[in-house]
Amino acid sequence: MYNQPFVTTRHGQRYTFRLRSTQILPESLNPERFWDNNLALQFIRSLNVPEGRWRHLANASIGSGYSGWRRSNPWSPVEEYIAQSLTRGDFQVFKVEDNTQLKHTTAKRRFKNQYGVTYRFMPAASLLSGKPDSLKTIRSKTDAQTFLKSIGASSEQKQELAKSLDLPLNSTQLTDDKALDDALCNALVTNAVVVTAQEAPLKPPVEAGAAAEPAPAPDMSSPPPAARPVAATPASGSGAGSTSAAANEAGIQNEAAQADTLAQATEEGSPFCEECEKKKEKTA
């Protein structure tokens, strides 16, 4: 694929060369017509183009026809091959108008619909400078009318749009809404005017929980509070255990004393209970 950059004649007129198959251009863009090789050669020689660029264009031709032509015409300049290619229609050359004024009317040719899509009206010749990312497709007058209604342009905005696009309207037609709409619709349907479209940028989705703020970091500038002393708690039942041990020890000592008393009474033959003492007194 090859799109020759702009070339200029000695009189300052600009042209651009295109391979016929590189891009489908609107029918409103009419290439220059050459029916005679000599006329085409005169046009080629009027351009300020170095020979190397002509060779580059010739080598980009479909089927590499330049190689075979060069073998058959070793002494002919490459400009003759370009002239023959123009006559056959292998290459197309378009006249490029000065678009300096167009750059100052960008705001008047730009509109945004309710969905955030930005549209820009451009002369079809702007496609010669490069293919835009997206073009609005308009196939009928109904499509054109629906589209113009969707952008919500006022009568004043349509008037400025028609002026910036240099549509063939006189001062009376510019103030006539019907004539103005018809001229804009006709320009869109015939592709004399094209519309570029730019979608609104998508916002990145927010993940669930992403909005939650993190807990604040602890303040390390002040020392932590001192720990409270914990009072010692006695073990459960320790007091009762000490009392029981003392009682057991006293009981053992009492039993030992009673055993000693009984043993002594037995040895002496003395009574060791109250009933025995009463019987002893009666016998005496």
Steps between C-alpha positions, in 0.01 A plus 500: 500500500632840405379855557733756349545810717398833359691628201497855372512652156721795414191721543431379854206266432510185713415146387512155655549162328309187597512140390154426370445205737633648824186674621142536384443873482166680466375553147498873568881488485579506133856416396670683218435337162770441240400358162836547335848387607656827384260711710564279799875533448471879483314495831763273658782727393322804646531355852793562731572132570849342506559194280541273803144563612368415156687170515352430840151564362570285192624205712180518706284435195282190488674193356843669498446604141780749525767227499380357168454844349851600601648193328310587184586871520845520659565854373161655581460713816274381779270800443379336177390193693311717751331687213387172340373376839293817542348454156411135577358597842746290704578815696263780590600856567278739695513874529531609863343828598646730760338413835654778705160662551354163596730477804344816645145362484547176692267606784223586253519156341505296822190373683431257785182299540324396821707180524833682504597414140689786332437557130708719271392614155780502242526558125555170318840626388618464861514123440795561270704595806438161664215270588328587830430233763124495445259651247129548547310305234220697333330329206179696449337836557301346784826391667636851459189664645496263797868562566469881483211482744698280742781753543254770606654780291317832501426704187792730579736204543388349169561833326855517638553135405393561140727805475801312641445218248459749216167356387345667193239711682420868459408733784125438453539121508717517812208653694250249361494196729365266232755605239776475759398149608468387137849626416654325802313174430603506134865556594489206742324260262733577207803481733609849411510534879603215729450464874756350736379341823684470829347297782508628855785342703392220733559545871681213674268289720526537877561167677277398787635623832749729331327806644552385859763708673780316681515515878718785629849403609563509876663812642859401583598844625382434862594200719238235562312514839657310794350162582295481823639266773286196555438405869591145597192288554518213750432155366145380541451308836853564637365640835260213551780251433718651778214485756420139412863396540515661848177325607631163384819549695304591819276195458800272475651646815168457687470137392856436620419653842186286537698185413758586769225555759334165425831317519583659838153417639537140396832465673374660826158330490335842530173567318538716197132590445225668704276188525786285624584762763140491632503120524828515690354743756195277559714192562712681750 
